[in-house]
Amino acid sequence: MSNKVYDNRELSWLKFNERVLEEAQDNSTPLLERLLFQSIFASNLDEFFRVRVGSLYDSSLVDDDRKDNKSKMRPSEQLTAIFERVRELMPIKDKTFQVISKELELKSIYHKSVKNLNEKEKEFLEAYYAYEIKPFLNAFIIDKRHPFPFLANQSIYVAAKLSSKSEALLGIVGCSEKFQRVVFLPSDDEISYVLAEDVILYYADKAFSGYKVEEKALMRVTRNADIDVDESFDSELDFRQNMSALINKRKRLCPVRLQLSKQLSDIILNELLSRLELSSKQVFVEKTPLDFSYVFSVFDKAKDKKELFFNKLEPQPSMMIDPDKPMIEQIDNKDLLLHYPYESIKPFIRLLDEAAKDESVVSIKMTLYRVAKNSKVIKALCTAAENGKEVLVLVELRARFDEENNIGWSKLLEEAGCHVMYGPQGLKVHSKLCLITRKIGRDVKYTVQVGTGNYNEKTAGLYTDLCLMTANKDIAADACEVFRTLSMGELVESSGALLVAPHCLQNKVVEMMDNEISIAKAGGEGYVAAKLNSLTDKVLIDKIIECSQAGVKVDLIIRGISCLVASVPGVTDNVHIRSIVGRYLEHARIYIFGTGIRKKVYISSADYMTRNTTRRVEVAAPIYSEEVKKRVLDIFEIQLQDNVKARIMQSDGKYVRAERSDILIDAQSRFFAEAYANAPKPVAEPSKSRNEKKGFFSWLKRLFSKKDS
């Protein structure tokens, strides 16, 4: 098979992040929301370097002959290609920021350079520096008696070349500790600000009195975050203690990137590279702030400028749910579906709250991957345990960058009387599964919930996800088996209704694709479709290629990575791939096989990625209810029609915006409009406190991160 039909995973991800940056360039998006997309692009890149580049860096040192099974690139070759592509994106990022900044100035929001301040502003800033910054500065001179300091991950520093009568030295000043990042300047009619690191850079000579500052720049180091939990396991510690130790270890892993605010001379740059053990390929000179997390302070200051933000939209009550009837009773009568963020997560929270108090409920079992800061899900589980229910919770301590949170939640759950477990060795439990068991007389009844996203009230307002609640006996039987095997440290070896990775998902998807191939070869209409975050599993990619060559039509909606290239003549002619990047993070996974009355539909927590299909515990649930099936298919179909936020993959692997017609279809806007129109009692936007709004923006920044990919 020609490599032109395969794309490298990391380079495909960079294409996705470029689509995020395009949202920052979109004039139809409110101005401060564009700045937010710029921030998301930057924070995405931070995590990409920490996780993916870090992993490739380790691989290049240990086994550089091991090639990617799709692009056939060695780790070192992938790193070179990544650095080249990121370097190409930097001028686009810089230009985007420059344009946004100019347009913000027309709205009286000024991000100012210290050297361009007027006399009144400079007078204020000099006093501010003297009293609020200088007393807390830590400046270091590097020589034989003063070793090179540890540079914390993603913290900002000033690097300066210093000279005295006797020698030239390297000086470093920390900019990220103890300082308010955004310094707002006195003004009655505008929002003007400078960043603390720019102030420290400007006054660097005051931090190094006795030396002449010959050159200076801001710098920021990104460190590797790739740790193999099982390889680093200490048998003397329990799993939770191991995770705590690994979190501390990760903070000191090797650097993988150096960002600079300006080009430094060879003598000082080479000194930094030598100390950090980096190559020149890993250095990126940027004309924007090195860290965009400051934007949330600006948003808070500008909160009254409504025209600069999206209109606030509130998740609505579901038309499928009667607010006056118990949730379990409604689920016993028919399957229910929630579509986040258009519909509220509250009915599911109500289900847990009711189960915690229902005398007929014997047990509640759940898998938790990421939860909200003040989690109502955790509260309901604790209440259930305190009420004498058997509560079994699998807490995935290896959820990247949420390890500390999950360690804390696991302790809280245990203190409340819940039985907590951590899943099988070597496999993350990524499924979103809840099983409620009731004893009514001699009968045992089950309520099952399967979702595509986390049990997290915050992200349920930002990510597009699906939540199925059912009393179907076949699904319940499989859910019981999932929790039985997890409790025993085993894996599901066979399943009936549910698709359960790692042993019963990939193979069943292949079987259903094979069935469509057989139908197409016999002259029938074969059809395969999926909505995913990413497509990297070569077994499934090759099967999709086989589908295409057999005449099966394949529609794929893939938000992020696609290692398959669509529309390649003679290979993927029948494969169509689109990506939707908009206000909300597309996160739901939908699998579709067949046409007409034989059409099978599943929702899942699993992408078509090898890590999901063969190295994690994942669940995909069939949609049996015709009413729910129609809703899921309508969601998929509307996204296929999106011509506002959709990009279409071309045969060269590049993406172009969907061609617009006289009728504009923005799927996300339509879903929200329908949610408001169909809600029994539409919910208006509640007033939010300043802190709540900060929390909202904090979560929105993470909207496009890979945390749950």
C-alpha positions as CSV (number, residue, x, y, z in Angstrom):
1,M,0.0,0.0,0.0
2,S,1.4,3.4,-1.0
3,N,2.3,5.6,2.0
4,K,0.4,8.5,0.4
5,V,-2.8,7.0,1.8
6,Y,-1.3,7.1,5.3
7,D,-0.5,10.3,7.3
8,N,1.8,10.5,10.3
9,R,-0.1,10.8,13.6
10,E,1.8,13.8,14.9
11,L,1.8,15.7,11.7
12,S,-2.0,15.1,11.4
13,W,-2.4,16.5,14.9
14,L,-0.6,19.6,13.9
15,K,-3.1,20.0,11.1
16,F,-5.8,19.9,13.7
17,N,-4.2,22.5,15.8
18,E,-3.8,24.7,12.7
19,R,-7.6,24.4,12.3
20,V,-7.9,25.7,15.9
21,L,-5.7,28.7,14.9
22,E,-7.9,29.3,11.9
23,E,-10.8,29.9,14.4
24,A,-8.7,32.7,15.8
25,Q,-8.5,34.2,12.3
26,D,-12.3,34.0,11.6
27,N,-13.8,37.4,11.5
28,S,-17.3,36.0,12.2
29,T,-16.1,35.0,15.7
30,P,-16.2,37.6,18.5
31,L,-12.9,39.3,19.0
32,L,-12.0,38.0,22.5
33,E,-13.2,34.5,21.6
34,R,-10.6,34.7,18.8
35,L,-8.0,35.5,21.3
36,L,-9.2,32.5,23.3
37,F,-8.7,30.3,20.3
38,Q,-5.2,31.7,20.0
39,S,-4.7,30.7,23.6
40,I,-6.1,27.2,23.0
41,F,-3.7,26.8,20.1
42,A,-0.8,27.6,22.3
43,S,-1.8,25.5,25.3
44,N,-2.5,22.6,22.9
45,L,1.0,22.9,21.6
46,D,2.4,22.9,25.1
47,E,0.7,19.6,25.8
48,F,1.7,18.2,22.5
49,F,5.4,18.8,23.2
50,R,5.1,17.5,26.7
51,V,3.3,14.3,25.8
52,R,3.8,13.4,22.1
53,V,7.2,15.0,21.5
54,G,8.4,13.8,24.9
55,S,7.4,10.2,24.0
56,L,9.1,10.4,20.6
57,Y,12.2,11.9,22.3
58,D,12.4,8.9,24.7
59,S,11.8,6.5,21.7
60,S,14.6,8.1,19.7
61,L,17.1,7.4,22.5
62,V,16.0,3.9,23.2
63,D,15.0,2.4,19.8
64,D,15.3,4.8,16.9
65,D,15.0,2.0,14.4
66,R,11.4,1.3,15.3
67,K,9.3,2.9,12.6
68,D,5.8,4.2,12.7
69,N,3.6,1.5,11.1
70,K,1.8,3.9,8.8
71,S,4.2,6.7,7.7
72,K,7.3,4.4,8.2
73,M,9.1,7.2,9.9
74,R,11.6,6.6,12.7
75,P,11.2,8.6,16.0
76,S,14.1,11.0,15.1
77,E,12.6,11.6,11.6
78,Q,9.2,12.4,13.2
79,L,10.8,14.8,15.6
80,T,12.6,16.6,12.7
81,A,9.3,16.8,10.7
82,I,7.5,18.1,13.8
83,F,10.1,20.8,14.5
84,E,10.0,21.9,10.9
85,R,6.2,22.1,10.8
86,V,5.9,24.0,14.1
87,R,8.5,26.4,12.9
88,E,6.3,27.1,9.8
89,L,3.2,27.7,12.1
90,M,4.9,30.2,14.3
91,P,4.8,33.2,11.8
92,I,1.1,32.4,11.2
93,K,0.5,32.4,15.0
94,D,2.5,35.7,15.4
95,K,0.6,37.4,12.5
96,T,-2.8,36.2,13.9
97,F,-2.0,37.7,17.3
98,Q,-0.8,41.0,15.7
99,V,-4.1,41.3,13.8
100,I,-6.2,40.5,16.9
101,S,-4.3,43.0,19.0
102,K,-4.8,45.8,16.4
103,E,-8.5,45.1,16.3
104,L,-8.7,45.0,20.1
105,E,-7.2,48.5,20.2
106,L,-10.1,49.7,18.2
107,K,-12.2,48.4,21.1
108,S,-10.0,50.3,23.6
109,I,-8.2,47.2,24.8
110,Y,-4.4,47.7,24.7
111,H,-1.7,45.2,25.3
112,K,1.2,47.6,25.6
113,S,5.0,47.4,25.3
114,V,6.8,48.8,28.3
115,K,9.1,50.9,26.1
116,N,6.2,52.6,24.4
117,L,4.4,53.8,27.5
118,N,3.8,57.5,28.0
119,E,5.4,59.3,30.9
120,K,2.5,58.9,33.3
121,E,2.3,55.2,32.6
122,K,6.1,54.8,33.0
123,E,6.0,56.6,36.3
124,F,3.3,54.2,37.6
125,L,5.1,51.2,36.3
126,E,8.4,52.2,37.8
127,A,6.8,52.5,41.2
128,Y,4.9,49.2,40.7
129,Y,8.2,47.5,39.8
130,A,9.9,48.9,42.9
131,Y,7.2,47.8,45.4
132,E,5.4,44.8,43.8
133,I,8.1,43.0,41.8
134,K,11.7,43.8,42.7
135,P,11.5,42.7,46.4
136,F,10.4,39.3,45.3
137,L,12.8,38.7,42.3
138,N,15.2,35.8,42.3
139,A,18.1,36.6,40.0
140,F,20.9,34.1,39.4
141,I,24.4,34.5,38.0
142,I,25.9,31.4,36.4
143,D,29.5,30.7,37.1
144,K,31.7,28.1,38.8
145,R,30.3,28.9,42.2
146,H,26.7,29.3,41.1
147,P,25.3,26.3,39.2
148,F,22.7,26.5,36.6
149,P,19.2,26.7,38.3
150,F,16.4,24.2,37.7
151,L,14.0,25.8,35.2
152,A,10.4,24.8,36.0
153,N,8.2,23.5,33.3
154,Q,6.4,26.2,31.4
155,S,7.6,29.0,33.7
156,I,8.9,32.2,32.2
157,Y,12.5,33.5,32.8
158,V,14.7,36.3,31.7
159,A,18.0,35.2,30.2
160,A,20.6,37.9,30.0
161,K,24.2,38.2,28.8
162,L,26.1,40.1,31.5
163,S,29.5,41.8,31.4
164,S,31.7,43.2,34.1
165,K,35.4,44.3,34.2
166,S,36.6,40.7,34.5
167,E,34.2,38.4,32.6
168,A,31.0,37.8,30.6
169,L,28.3,35.8,32.4
170,L,24.9,34.3,31.9
171,G,22.2,35.7,34.2
172,I,18.7,34.3,34.8
173,V,15.7,35.9,36.5
174,G,12.4,34.0,37.3
175,C,9.2,35.8,36.2
176,S,6.5,33.3,37.0
177,E,6.5,33.1,40.8
178,K,4.6,35.4,43.2
179,F,3.8,38.0,40.6
180,Q,0.4,39.1,39.3
181,R,0.8,38.3,35.6
182,V,-1.3,41.1,34.1
183,V,-0.4,44.6,35.3
184,F,-3.4,46.9,34.4
185,L,-2.4,50.6,33.9
186,P,-4.3,53.5,35.4
187,S,-7.1,54.6,32.9
188,D,-10.7,55.7,33.1
189,D,-11.7,55.1,29.5
190,E,-9.7,52.1,28.3
191,I,-8.2,48.7,29.3
192,S,-4.4,49.0,29.1
193,Y,-2.0,46.4,30.5
194,V,1.5,45.1,30.3
195,L,2.7,41.6,31.3
196,A,4.9,41.1,34.4
197,E,7.6,39.3,32.5
198,D,7.9,42.2,30.1
199,V,8.3,44.6,33.0
200,I,11.0,42.3,34.5
201,L,12.7,42.1,31.2
202,Y,12.6,45.9,30.7
203,Y,14.2,46.5,34.2
204,A,16.7,43.6,34.0
205,D,19.6,46.0,34.6
206,K,18.1,46.7,38.1
207,A,18.1,43.0,38.9
208,F,21.8,42.7,38.0
209,S,23.2,45.8,39.5
210,G,27.0,45.9,39.1
211,Y,26.8,44.3,35.6
212,K,26.1,45.6,32.2
213,V,23.2,43.8,30.4
214,E,24.4,43.4,26.9
215,E,21.4,41.4,25.6
216,K,18.3,39.9,27.1
217,A,15.2,37.8,26.2
218,L,12.4,36.0,27.8
219,M,12.6,32.2,27.7
220,R,10.3,29.3,28.6
221,V,11.1,25.6,28.8
222,T,8.7,22.8,28.1
223,R,9.6,19.5,29.8
224,N,8.8,16.0,28.9
225,A,5.7,14.5,30.7
226,D,5.9,11.0,29.3
227,I,6.2,8.5,32.1
228,D,5.5,4.8,31.8
229,V,3.5,4.0,35.0
230,D,3.9,0.3,34.9
231,E,7.6,0.4,34.0
232,S,8.2,2.8,37.0
233,F,6.1,0.7,39.4
234,D,7.7,0.3,42.9
235,S,6.4,-3.0,44.4
236,E,7.1,-1.6,47.9
237,L,4.4,1.0,47.4
238,D,0.6,0.7,46.7
239,F,-0.7,2.0,43.4
240,R,-1.8,5.4,44.8
241,Q,1.6,6.0,46.4
242,N,3.3,5.1,43.2
243,M,1.2,7.6,41.3
244,S,2.1,10.4,43.8
245,A,5.8,9.5,43.4
246,L,5.5,9.6,39.6
247,I,3.8,13.0,39.6
248,N,6.8,14.4,41.5
249,K,9.2,12.7,39.1
250,R,7.5,14.1,36.0
251,K,8.1,17.7,37.2
252,R,11.8,17.2,36.7
253,L,11.9,15.4,33.3
254,C,14.2,16.6,30.5
255,P,13.4,19.7,28.4
256,V,12.0,19.2,24.9
257,R,11.5,22.8,23.8
258,L,12.9,26.2,24.4
259,Q,10.8,29.3,23.5
260,L,12.5,32.7,23.2
261,S,11.0,36.2,22.8
262,K,13.9,37.2,20.5
263,Q,16.9,35.7,18.8
264,L,20.0,35.5,21.1
265,S,23.6,35.6,20.1
266,D,25.3,32.3,19.6
267,I,27.4,32.6,22.7
268,I,24.5,32.9,25.1
269,L,22.2,30.6,23.1
270,N,24.8,27.8,23.0
271,E,25.3,28.2,26.7
272,L,21.5,27.7,27.3
273,L,21.3,24.8,24.9
274,S,24.3,23.1,26.5
275,R,22.9,23.5,30.0
276,L,19.4,22.3,28.9
277,E,20.7,19.5,26.6
278,L,18.7,20.8,23.7
279,S,19.5,21.2,20.0
280,S,19.0,24.3,17.9
281,K,16.0,22.5,16.2
282,Q,14.2,22.7,19.5
283,V,14.4,26.5,19.8
284,F,11.5,28.6,18.7
285,V,11.6,32.4,18.6
286,E,8.1,33.9,19.0
287,K,6.8,37.4,18.6
288,T,3.8,36.8,20.9
289,P,3.6,36.2,24.7
290,L,5.2,32.8,25.5
291,D,2.3,31.8,27.7
292,F,-1.3,32.8,26.8
293,S,-2.9,31.9,30.1
294,Y,-3.0,35.6,31.0
295,V,-5.9,36.2,28.6
296,F,-8.5,35.2,31.3
297,S,-7.5,38.2,33.4
298,V,-8.2,40.4,30.4
299,F,-11.5,38.6,29.7
300,D,-12.6,39.3,33.3
301,K,-11.7,43.0,33.0
302,A,-13.6,43.2,29.7
303,K,-16.6,41.3,30.8
304,D,-19.0,44.2,30.2
305,K,-18.0,44.4,26.6
306,K,-20.6,41.8,25.6
307,E,-20.0,42.2,21.8
308,L,-16.5,40.8,22.2
309,F,-17.9,37.4,23.5
310,F,-20.2,34.7,22.2
311,N,-23.8,35.1,23.4
312,K,-24.2,33.0,26.5
313,L,-26.1,29.7,25.9
314,E,-27.3,27.5,28.7
315,P,-27.8,23.7,28.5
316,Q,-31.5,23.0,28.2
317,P,-33.9,20.5,29.8
318,S,-34.3,17.4,27.5
319,M,-37.6,17.0,25.7
320,M,-37.3,13.2,26.4
321,I,-37.5,13.6,30.2
322,D,-40.4,14.4,32.4
323,P,-39.1,16.6,35.3
324,D,-41.9,15.4,37.6
325,K,-41.3,11.7,37.3
326,P,-38.5,9.6,38.9
327,M,-35.6,9.0,36.5
328,I,-35.5,5.2,37.1
329,E,-39.2,4.9,36.4
330,Q,-38.8,6.8,33.1
331,I,-35.8,4.7,32.1
332,D,-37.7,1.5,32.9
333,N,-40.3,2.7,30.4
334,K,-38.0,3.7,27.5
335,D,-34.4,4.5,26.6
336,L,-33.3,8.1,27.2
337,L,-30.6,10.1,25.5
338,L,-29.0,13.4,26.6
339,H,-27.0,15.4,24.1
340,Y,-24.4,17.7,25.8
341,P,-23.9,20.7,26.0
342,Y,-27.2,21.4,24.3
343,E,-29.1,19.5,26.9
344,S,-28.3,19.5,30.6
345,I,-26.5,16.8,32.5
346,K,-28.9,17.5,35.4
347,P,-31.2,14.5,34.7
348,F,-28.2,12.1,35.0
349,I,-27.2,13.8,38.3
350,R,-30.8,13.4,39.4
351,L,-30.7,9.7,38.6
352,L,-27.7,9.3,40.9
353,D,-29.3,11.3,43.7
354,E,-32.5,9.3,43.5
355,A,-30.5,6.0,43.4
356,A,-28.6,7.1,46.5
357,K,-31.8,7.4,48.5
358,D,-34.0,4.7,46.8
359,E,-34.5,1.9,49.3
360,S,-34.8,-0.6,46.5
361,V,-31.3,0.2,45.2
362,V,-28.7,-2.3,46.3
363,S,-25.6,-1.1,44.5
364,I,-24.1,1.6,42.3
365,K,-21.1,0.9,40.2
366,M,-19.2,3.4,38.1
367,T,-16.0,4.1,36.2
368,L,-14.5,7.6,36.7
369,Y,-11.8,9.1,34.5
370,R,-12.2,12.9,35.0
371,V,-14.7,14.7,37.2
372,A,-15.5,18.3,38.0
373,K,-13.8,20.3,40.7
374,N,-16.9,20.4,43.0
375,S,-18.3,17.1,41.6
376,K,-22.0,16.4,42.2
377,V,-21.3,12.9,40.9
378,I,-18.8,12.2,43.8
379,K,-21.3,13.8,46.2
380,A,-24.1,11.4,45.1
381,L,-21.8,8.4,45.3
382,C,-20.7,9.3,48.8
383,T,-24.3,9.8,49.9
384,A,-25.2,6.4,48.5
385,A,-22.4,4.8,50.5
386,E,-23.4,6.6,53.6
387,N,-27.0,5.3,53.1
388,G,-25.8,1.8,53.1
389,K,-25.6,1.1,49.4
390,E,-22.8,-0.9,48.0
391,V,-20.8,1.6,45.9
392,L,-18.0,0.3,43.7
393,V,-16.0,3.0,41.9
394,L,-13.1,2.4,39.5
395,V,-11.0,5.6,39.7
396,E,-8.5,5.9,36.9
397,L,-5.4,7.4,38.6
398,R,-3.5,7.4,35.3
399,A,-5.8,10.0,33.6
400,R,-3.0,12.2,32.4
401,F,-2.6,15.5,34.2
402,D,-5.6,14.7,36.4
403,E,-3.7,12.2,38.5
404,E,-3.5,14.4,41.6
405,N,-7.2,15.2,41.4
406,N,-8.1,11.6,41.1
407,I,-5.9,10.5,44.0
408,G,-7.8,13.0,46.1
409,W,-11.2,11.8,44.9
410,S,-10.2,8.2,45.6
411,K,-9.4,9.0,49.2
412,L,-12.7,10.9,49.7
413,L,-14.7,8.1,48.2
414,E,-13.0,5.6,50.5
415,E,-13.6,7.8,53.5
416,A,-17.3,7.8,52.7
417,G,-17.5,4.0,52.6
418,C,-17.2,3.4,48.8
419,H,-15.1,0.5,47.5
420,V,-12.4,2.0,45.3
421,M,-10.3,0.1,42.7
422,Y,-7.8,1.2,40.1
423,G,-8.1,-1.2,37.1
424,P,-5.9,-3.8,35.5
425,Q,-2.2,-3.4,35.2
426,G,-1.1,-1.9,31.9
427,L,-4.6,-0.8,30.8
428,K,-6.4,2.5,31.5
429,V,-10.1,2.2,32.1
430,H,-11.5,4.9,29.9
431,S,-15.1,3.6,29.6
432,K,-18.0,5.8,30.8
433,L,-20.2,3.2,32.5
434,C,-22.7,3.3,35.4
435,L,-24.7,0.3,36.7
436,I,-27.5,0.7,39.2
437,T,-28.9,-2.5,40.7
438,R,-32.3,-2.8,42.4
439,K,-33.9,-5.6,44.4
440,I,-37.7,-5.5,44.1
441,G,-39.2,-8.5,45.8
442,R,-37.6,-11.5,44.2
443,D,-36.7,-9.6,41.0
444,V,-33.4,-7.9,40.3
445,K,-33.6,-4.9,38.0
446,Y,-30.9,-2.8,36.4
447,T,-30.4,0.7,35.1
448,V,-27.4,1.3,32.9
449,Q,-25.8,4.5,31.7
450,V,-23.2,4.6,28.9
451,G,-21.6,7.8,27.8
452,T,-19.1,9.2,25.3
453,G,-17.7,11.7,27.8
454,N,-16.6,12.1,31.4
455,Y,-18.9,12.4,34.4
456,N,-18.0,16.0,34.6
457,E,-20.6,18.8,35.0
458,K,-18.2,21.4,33.7
459,T,-17.2,19.7,30.5
460,A,-20.8,18.7,29.9
461,G,-21.4,22.4,29.3
462,L,-18.4,22.6,26.8
463,Y,-18.0,19.3,25.1
464,T,-20.4,17.7,22.7
465,D,-21.2,14.3,24.2
466,L,-24.0,11.7,24.3
467,C,-25.4,9.9,27.4
468,L,-27.6,6.8,27.0
469,M,-29.7,5.6,29.9
470,T,-31.4,2.2,29.5
471,A,-32.9,-0.7,31.3
472,N,-32.2,-3.1,28.4
473,K,-31.4,-6.6,29.9
474,D,-28.8,-7.5,27.4
475,I,-26.9,-4.3,27.9
476,A,-27.2,-4.7,31.7
477,A,-25.9,-8.3,31.5
478,D,-22.8,-7.1,29.7
479,A,-22.4,-4.2,32.1
480,C,-22.5,-6.6,35.0
481,E,-19.7,-8.6,33.4
482,V,-17.6,-5.5,32.8
483,F,-17.7,-4.7,36.6
484,R,-17.2,-8.3,37.6
485,T,-14.0,-8.7,35.5
486,L,-12.7,-5.3,36.7
487,S,-13.3,-6.3,40.3
488,M,-11.3,-9.5,39.7
489,G,-8.5,-7.9,37.8
490,E,-9.6,-9.6,34.6
491,L,-10.9,-8.5,31.2
492,V,-14.1,-9.2,29.3
493,E,-13.4,-12.1,26.9
494,S,-16.8,-12.2,25.2
495,S,-19.8,-9.9,25.1
496,G,-23.2,-9.8,23.5
497,A,-24.7,-6.4,23.3
498,L,-21.8,-4.1,24.3
499,L,-18.5,-3.8,22.5
500,V,-15.9,-4.0,25.2
501,A,-12.2,-3.3,24.5
502,P,-9.6,-4.6,24.6
503,H,-10.9,-8.0,23.4
504,C,-14.4,-7.4,22.1
505,L,-14.4,-4.1,20.2
506,Q,-11.9,-3.9,17.4
507,N,-12.7,-7.4,16.2
508,K,-16.4,-6.7,16.2
509,V,-16.0,-3.5,14.4
510,V,-14.0,-5.4,11.7
511,E,-16.8,-8.0,11.5
512,M,-19.4,-5.4,10.9
513,M,-17.2,-3.7,8.2
514,D,-16.7,-7.1,6.6
515,N,-20.4,-7.6,6.4
516,E,-20.7,-4.3,4.5
517,I,-18.0,-5.4,2.2
518,S,-19.8,-8.6,1.5
519,I,-23.0,-6.8,0.8
520,A,-21.3,-4.3,-1.6
521,K,-19.5,-7.1,-3.5
522,A,-22.9,-8.8,-3.9
523,G,-24.3,-5.7,-5.5
524,G,-25.9,-4.2,-2.5
525,E,-25.4,-0.8,-0.8
526,G,-22.7,-1.1,1.8
527,Y,-22.2,1.8,4.3
528,V,-19.8,2.5,7.1
529,A,-19.7,5.8,9.1
530,A,-18.2,7.1,12.3
531,K,-17.8,10.2,14.3
532,L,-14.5,10.2,16.2
533,N,-11.9,12.3,17.9
534,S,-9.1,10.5,16.1
535,L,-8.3,7.6,13.7
536,T,-5.0,5.9,14.1
537,D,-5.7,2.2,14.4
538,K,-4.0,0.6,11.4
539,V,-6.2,-2.5,11.5
540,L,-9.3,-0.4,11.2
541,I,-7.7,2.0,8.7
542,D,-6.8,-0.9,6.4
543,K,-10.3,-2.3,6.8
544,I,-11.8,1.1,5.8
545,I,-9.5,1.1,2.8
546,E,-10.8,-2.4,1.9
547,C,-14.4,-1.1,2.3
548,S,-13.7,1.7,-0.1
549,Q,-12.1,-0.6,-2.7
550,A,-15.1,-2.9,-2.4
551,G,-17.5,0.0,-3.2
552,V,-18.7,0.6,0.4
553,K,-19.4,4.3,1.0
554,V,-17.6,5.6,4.1
555,D,-18.4,8.8,5.9
556,L,-16.1,9.9,8.7
557,I,-16.3,13.0,10.9
558,I,-13.0,13.2,12.7
559,R,-12.2,16.2,14.9
560,G,-8.5,15.7,15.3
561,I,-6.0,13.1,14.0
562,S,-6.6,11.1,10.9
563,C,-3.8,8.8,9.8
564,L,-6.0,7.8,6.8
565,V,-6.0,10.1,3.7
566,A,-9.4,10.3,2.0
567,S,-10.2,10.4,-1.7
568,V,-6.9,8.9,-2.9
569,P,-7.7,7.6,-6.4
570,G,-8.0,3.8,-6.5
571,V,-7.5,3.5,-2.8
572,T,-9.9,5.6,-0.7
573,D,-12.2,7.0,-3.5
574,N,-15.3,6.2,-1.4
575,V,-13.9,7.6,1.9
576,H,-15.0,11.1,2.8
577,I,-13.5,12.7,5.9
578,R,-14.5,16.0,7.5
579,S,-13.5,17.8,10.7
580,I,-15.6,20.2,12.6
581,V,-13.9,22.8,14.8
582,G,-16.2,25.3,16.4
583,R,-17.3,26.9,19.7
584,Y,-17.7,23.5,21.5
585,L,-15.3,20.6,21.5
586,E,-16.6,17.8,19.3
587,H,-16.2,14.8,21.6
588,A,-19.0,12.2,21.0
589,R,-18.1,8.9,19.3
590,I,-20.7,7.3,17.0
591,Y,-20.3,4.1,15.0
592,I,-22.7,3.4,12.1
593,F,-22.9,0.2,10.0
594,G,-25.4,-0.6,7.2
595,T,-28.3,1.1,5.6
596,G,-32.1,1.1,6.0
597,I,-33.7,-1.3,8.5
598,R,-30.4,-3.2,9.0
599,K,-28.5,-0.1,10.2
600,K,-26.6,-0.6,13.4
601,V,-25.7,2.4,15.6
602,Y,-23.4,2.6,18.6
603,I,-22.2,5.3,20.9
604,S,-18.8,4.9,22.6
605,S,-16.0,6.3,24.7
606,A,-13.5,4.8,22.3
607,D,-11.9,6.4,19.3
608,Y,-10.5,4.2,16.4
609,M,-7.1,4.5,18.0
610,T,-4.9,1.5,18.9
611,R,-4.6,2.7,22.5
612,N,-8.5,2.7,22.7
613,T,-9.2,-0.5,20.8
614,T,-6.5,-2.7,22.2
615,R,-4.9,-1.1,25.2
616,R,-7.8,0.3,27.3
617,V,-11.0,-0.8,28.8
618,E,-13.6,0.9,26.6
619,V,-17.3,0.4,26.0
620,A,-19.5,1.0,23.0
621,A,-23.3,0.6,23.5
622,P,-25.8,-0.3,20.7
623,I,-28.8,2.0,20.2
624,Y,-31.9,-0.3,20.2
625,S,-34.6,2.3,20.7
626,E,-35.9,3.6,17.3
627,E,-36.5,7.0,18.8
628,V,-33.0,7.3,20.2
629,K,-31.5,5.9,17.0
630,K,-33.2,8.5,14.9
631,R,-31.8,11.2,17.2
632,V,-28.3,9.9,16.9
633,L,-28.5,9.5,13.1
634,D,-30.0,13.1,12.8
635,I,-27.0,14.4,14.8
636,F,-24.6,12.7,12.4
637,E,-26.5,13.8,9.3
638,I,-26.6,17.4,10.3
639,Q,-22.9,17.4,10.9
640,L,-22.4,15.9,7.5
641,Q,-24.3,19.0,6.1
642,D,-22.3,21.5,8.2
643,N,-20.9,24.1,5.8
644,V,-19.8,26.8,8.3
645,K,-17.4,25.1,10.7
646,A,-16.6,21.9,8.7
647,R,-13.3,21.3,6.8
648,I,-13.1,18.7,4.1
649,M,-10.0,16.5,3.7
650,Q,-8.5,16.5,0.2
651,S,-6.6,13.7,-1.5
652,D,-3.3,15.3,-0.5
653,G,-4.3,15.2,3.2
654,K,-4.9,18.9,3.5
655,Y,-8.2,20.4,4.7
656,V,-10.3,23.1,3.0
657,R,-13.4,24.7,4.4
658,A,-16.7,23.1,3.2
659,E,-18.2,24.9,0.3
660,R,-21.0,27.2,1.5
661,S,-24.4,27.3,-0.2
662,D,-27.3,29.7,0.1
663,I,-28.4,27.9,3.2
664,L,-25.7,28.1,5.9
665,I,-25.6,25.1,8.3
666,D,-23.7,25.5,11.5
667,A,-24.4,22.2,13.3
668,Q,-23.5,23.4,16.8
669,S,-25.7,26.5,16.5
670,R,-28.6,24.4,15.1
671,F,-28.4,21.9,17.9
672,F,-28.6,24.7,20.5
673,A,-31.5,26.4,18.7
674,E,-33.3,23.1,18.6
675,A,-32.6,22.5,22.3
676,Y,-34.1,25.8,23.2
677,A,-37.1,25.3,20.9
678,N,-37.8,21.8,22.3
679,A,-37.2,22.4,26.0
680,P,-40.3,22.0,28.1
681,K,-39.3,25.0,30.1
682,P,-36.3,26.8,28.5
683,V,-33.5,27.8,31.0
684,A,-32.1,31.3,30.7
685,E,-28.5,32.2,31.5
686,P,-28.1,32.4,35.3
687,S,-26.0,35.3,36.7
688,K,-22.5,34.2,37.4
689,S,-20.1,35.6,40.0
690,R,-16.6,36.8,39.0
691,N,-15.0,33.6,40.3
692,E,-17.5,31.4,38.4
693,K,-16.8,33.2,35.2
694,K,-13.1,32.7,35.7
695,G,-13.8,29.0,36.2
696,F,-15.8,29.0,33.0
697,F,-12.9,30.4,31.0
698,S,-10.5,28.1,32.6
699,W,-12.5,25.1,31.4
700,L,-13.0,26.7,28.0
701,K,-9.2,26.9,27.6
702,R,-9.0,23.2,28.0
703,L,-11.8,22.7,25.5
704,F,-9.4,21.6,22.7
705,S,-6.8,19.8,24.7
706,K,-6.1,16.1,24.1
707,K,-6.7,15.1,27.7
708,D,-9.5,12.7,26.9
709,S,-8.6,11.9,23.3
